[in-house]
Amino acid sequence: MNTIHLEELYNRHIKPLSLVARMRLVKLIMQDLAQPMKNSAEPPKRSIMELHGLGAEVWEGVAAQDYVKQLRDEWESRP
């Protein structure tokens, strides 16, 4: 539908409506336009907790205190 047809539609059918009816129409149009946004391919919201335990196998058999001591020793030996 081109612009001329839309203007004609507006002038013939929408403009004569009361202000309240036009506002309801605007609300309906906005709700209709919002629907594709809700159903779009937007990725779902993620939680940091999904990463819980990820990479745990890397740390198997490593004592936390020994690891921290090793890091501190490395820091102190740097120039």
HUFENCOR-V911903 format. One line per field, one symbol per residue. psi: psi as a letter, one per 40 degrees, with the letter a starting at -180 (. if undefined). A space follows every 50 residues. Layout:
# HUFENCOR-V911903
psi=???
This chain:
# HUFENCOR-V911903
psi=hidddddddddddddeiiddddddddddddddddddddeifhiihiided ehehedddehehhdddddddddddddei.
